[in-house]
């Protein structure tokens, strides 16, 4: 469910891969290049090197999924940034009975990134990954803040069961990122220019759903807007990414 000025609750569907559509686009010969920062706050005492390797794999699968299902029109260049500081309860959002807790993009988190040599203004998207604090439950698979355009995803155990193929992290990341793209189109004055991934998934009869697509909030949303027209990615040039000719 997308809440325009607060947070977005996401229930990500689990599917390993979907076929590539050959639907035509309105801007042939180019692609939208977007830089995305992915800080990962991990607890001490965990097998850090192995976990980072798993997360790195999921981040690359996230890049690949967006590239593939956008019909090679959106190239995400994600930077995984391990953060050594342990998060505190003060870093979390206020408790919600529906969503629990989440890591907020607070002043302290932004300071962590600056200390790591990162300037957020150089990135088009932000996806915060974090180990939940014991006794501070995170009910949501992921949350996205519409106006601030960033996502927060708790690294729950089920994201990595069976080596991450039960509820893979990259699917949650992709779903959340679709909400960031949706908010960018709205900021550009094109609210109808991108399909809401929650609405597309829940009511496929109301959107342009590509044949054979059981989870339309990925492939359909990345190729068609709410009026079933090819997504005009050049609208986001300079706002959320840069258009590159090829």
C-alpha positions as CSV (number, residue, x, y, z in Angstrom):
1,X,0.0,0.0,0.0
2,X,1.5,3.4,-1.1
3,X,1.0,6.3,1.4
4,X,2.0,9.4,-0.5
5,X,3.6,11.4,2.3
6,X,4.5,8.8,4.9
7,X,5.7,5.3,4.2
8,X,5.0,2.6,1.8
9,X,4.4,-1.0,3.0
10,X,5.6,-3.6,0.6
11,X,4.9,-7.3,0.4
12,X,7.4,-8.4,-2.2
13,X,6.5,-11.4,-4.4
14,X,9.1,-14.2,-4.7
15,X,9.9,-15.1,-8.2
16,X,13.4,-15.9,-9.6
17,X,13.1,-14.5,-13.1
18,X,10.5,-13.3,-15.6
19,X,10.8,-13.4,-19.4
20,X,12.0,-10.3,-21.2
21,X,9.5,-8.4,-23.2
22,X,10.3,-6.9,-26.6
23,X,7.9,-4.1,-26.2
24,X,9.0,-1.0,-28.0
25,X,10.1,2.1,-26.1
26,X,9.5,5.8,-26.8
27,X,13.2,6.6,-26.5
28,X,15.3,4.1,-28.5
29,X,19.0,4.4,-28.6
30,X,19.6,5.4,-25.0
31,X,19.3,4.4,-21.4
32,X,18.8,6.1,-18.0
33,X,21.9,5.6,-15.8
34,X,21.1,5.8,-12.0
35,X,23.6,5.7,-9.1
36,X,22.2,4.0,-6.0
37,X,23.8,3.8,-2.6
38,X,23.2,0.7,-0.5
39,X,24.6,1.1,3.1
40,X,24.5,-2.1,5.1
41,X,24.4,-1.9,8.9
42,X,25.4,-5.3,10.2
43,X,25.5,-6.5,13.9
44,X,28.7,-7.7,15.5
45,X,29.3,-11.3,15.9
46,X,27.8,-12.3,12.6
47,X,29.9,-14.1,9.9
48,X,30.5,-10.7,8.3
49,X,32.5,-11.7,5.2
50,X,30.1,-14.4,4.2
51,X,27.0,-12.2,4.8
52,X,28.5,-9.3,2.8
53,X,29.2,-11.7,-0.1
54,X,25.5,-12.8,0.0
55,X,24.3,-9.2,0.1
56,X,26.7,-8.2,-2.7
57,X,25.2,-11.0,-4.9
58,X,21.7,-9.8,-4.1
59,X,22.6,-6.2,-5.0
60,X,24.0,-7.3,-8.4
61,X,20.8,-9.3,-9.0
62,X,18.8,-6.2,-8.2
63,X,20.8,-4.3,-10.8
64,X,20.3,-7.1,-13.3
65,X,16.6,-7.4,-12.7
66,X,15.9,-3.7,-13.3
67,X,18.1,-3.7,-16.4
68,X,16.4,-6.8,-17.8
69,X,12.8,-6.0,-17.1
70,X,13.1,-2.3,-18.2
71,X,14.1,-3.8,-21.6
72,X,17.6,-2.5,-21.0
73,X,16.4,1.1,-20.6
74,X,17.4,1.6,-16.9
75,X,21.0,0.9,-15.8
76,X,21.3,0.9,-12.0
77,X,24.9,1.3,-10.7
78,X,24.7,0.3,-7.1
79,X,27.4,0.8,-4.5
80,X,27.3,-1.5,-1.4
81,X,28.7,0.3,1.6
82,X,29.3,-1.7,4.8
83,X,28.9,0.6,7.8
84,X,30.8,-0.4,10.9
85,X,28.7,1.4,13.5
86,X,26.0,-0.5,15.3
87,X,22.6,1.0,15.0
88,X,20.8,2.1,18.2
89,X,17.2,2.4,19.1
90,X,17.5,6.2,18.5
91,X,18.3,5.4,14.8
92,X,14.9,3.7,14.3
93,X,11.6,5.1,13.3
94,X,8.9,5.5,15.9
95,X,7.1,2.2,16.6
96,X,4.1,1.4,14.4
97,X,1.7,-1.4,15.3
98,X,1.3,-2.2,11.6
99,X,5.0,-1.8,10.5
100,X,7.1,-2.1,13.6
101,X,10.4,-0.4,13.4
102,X,12.7,0.6,10.5
103,X,16.1,2.3,10.1
104,X,15.5,6.0,9.3
105,X,17.5,8.3,7.2
106,X,18.5,10.3,10.2
107,X,21.1,13.0,10.7
108,X,23.3,10.4,12.4
109,X,23.0,8.0,9.5
110,X,23.8,10.8,7.0
111,X,26.9,11.6,9.2
112,X,27.9,7.9,9.0
113,X,27.9,8.2,5.2
114,X,29.9,11.4,5.2
115,X,32.5,9.9,7.5
116,X,32.7,7.0,5.0
117,X,33.5,9.6,2.3
118,X,30.1,9.5,0.7
119,X,28.2,12.5,-0.6
120,X,24.5,11.6,-0.9
121,X,23.9,14.3,-3.5
122,X,26.0,12.3,-5.9
123,X,23.5,9.4,-5.8
124,X,20.0,9.1,-7.3
125,X,18.6,6.5,-4.9
126,X,19.2,5.3,-1.4
127,X,18.4,1.8,0.0
128,X,19.3,1.3,3.7
129,X,19.9,-2.4,4.7
130,X,20.1,-3.2,8.4
131,X,20.1,-6.0,11.0
132,X,17.1,-5.5,13.2
133,X,17.7,-4.8,16.8
134,X,16.6,-7.6,19.1
135,X,13.2,-6.9,20.6
136,X,12.6,-4.2,18.1
137,X,10.5,-6.1,15.5
138,X,10.2,-5.1,11.8
139,X,6.9,-6.3,10.4
140,X,7.4,-4.8,7.0
141,X,9.5,-6.5,4.2
142,X,10.5,-3.0,3.3
143,X,9.5,0.6,3.7
144,X,9.9,3.5,1.3
145,X,9.5,7.2,2.2
146,X,7.8,8.9,-0.7
147,X,8.9,12.6,-0.3
148,X,12.5,11.8,0.8
149,X,12.7,9.0,-1.8
150,X,14.7,6.4,0.1
151,X,14.0,2.8,1.2
152,X,14.7,0.9,4.4
153,X,14.9,-2.9,4.4
154,X,15.5,-5.1,7.5
155,X,17.8,-8.1,6.8
156,X,15.5,-10.8,8.2
157,X,16.6,-14.4,8.2
158,X,14.1,-15.5,5.6
159,X,15.9,-13.3,3.0
160,X,18.9,-15.6,3.2
161,X,17.3,-19.1,3.9
162,X,18.4,-21.6,1.3
163,X,21.2,-19.1,0.2
164,X,18.7,-16.3,-0.3
165,X,16.4,-18.1,-2.7
166,X,13.3,-18.4,-0.5
167,X,12.5,-14.7,-0.3
168,X,15.4,-13.2,-2.1
169,X,16.6,-9.7,-1.0
170,X,17.0,-8.5,-4.6
171,X,13.2,-8.8,-5.2
172,X,12.5,-6.7,-2.1
173,X,15.0,-4.2,-3.2
174,X,13.5,-4.0,-6.7
175,X,10.0,-3.6,-5.4
176,X,11.0,-0.8,-3.1
177,X,13.0,0.9,-5.8
178,X,10.0,0.9,-8.1
179,X,8.3,3.1,-5.4
180,X,11.3,5.5,-5.6
181,X,10.9,5.6,-9.4
182,X,7.2,6.3,-9.0
183,X,7.8,9.2,-6.7
184,X,10.4,10.6,-9.1
185,X,7.9,10.6,-12.0
186,X,5.4,12.4,-9.8
187,X,8.0,15.0,-8.9
188,X,8.6,15.5,-12.6
189,X,4.9,16.3,-13.0
190,X,4.1,12.9,-14.7
191,X,2.1,11.1,-12.0
192,X,0.7,8.8,-14.7
193,X,4.1,8.1,-16.2
194,X,4.9,5.1,-14.0
195,X,2.6,2.4,-12.6
196,X,2.3,2.0,-8.9
197,X,3.9,-1.4,-8.2
198,X,1.5,-2.2,-5.4
199,X,-1.6,-1.3,-7.4
200,X,-0.4,-3.1,-10.5
201,X,0.3,-6.2,-8.5
202,X,-3.0,-6.3,-6.6
203,X,-5.3,-5.3,-9.5
204,X,-3.7,-6.4,-12.8
205,X,-6.9,-5.9,-14.7
206,X,-6.5,-2.1,-14.2
207,X,-3.1,-1.9,-15.8
208,X,-1.3,-3.0,-18.9
209,X,-0.1,-6.4,-17.8
210,X,2.3,-8.2,-20.2
211,X,1.3,-11.8,-21.2
212,X,2.9,-14.5,-19.1
213,X,3.8,-12.1,-16.3
214,X,2.6,-13.5,-13.0
215,X,4.2,-10.7,-11.0
216,X,3.4,-7.6,-13.1
217,X,4.8,-5.1,-10.6
218,X,8.3,-5.8,-12.0
219,X,8.2,-6.3,-15.8
220,X,5.0,-4.4,-16.5
221,X,5.8,-1.5,-14.2
222,X,9.3,-1.1,-15.7
223,X,8.0,-1.0,-19.3
224,X,4.6,0.6,-19.3
225,X,3.0,3.6,-17.5
226,X,-0.5,3.6,-16.0
227,X,-2.0,4.4,-19.4
228,X,-0.2,1.3,-21.0
229,X,2.2,3.5,-22.9
230,X,5.9,2.7,-23.1
231,X,7.6,4.3,-20.1
232,X,9.3,7.6,-21.1
233,X,12.5,7.3,-19.1
234,X,14.0,10.6,-20.4
235,X,11.5,12.4,-18.2
236,X,13.9,11.5,-15.3
237,X,17.0,12.9,-17.0
238,X,18.7,15.2,-14.5
239,X,16.1,14.4,-11.8
240,X,16.8,10.8,-11.0
241,X,19.6,9.7,-13.2
242,X,21.2,10.8,-16.4
243,X,20.2,9.9,-19.9
244,X,23.0,8.4,-22.0
245,X,22.8,7.8,-25.7
246,X,24.2,4.6,-27.3
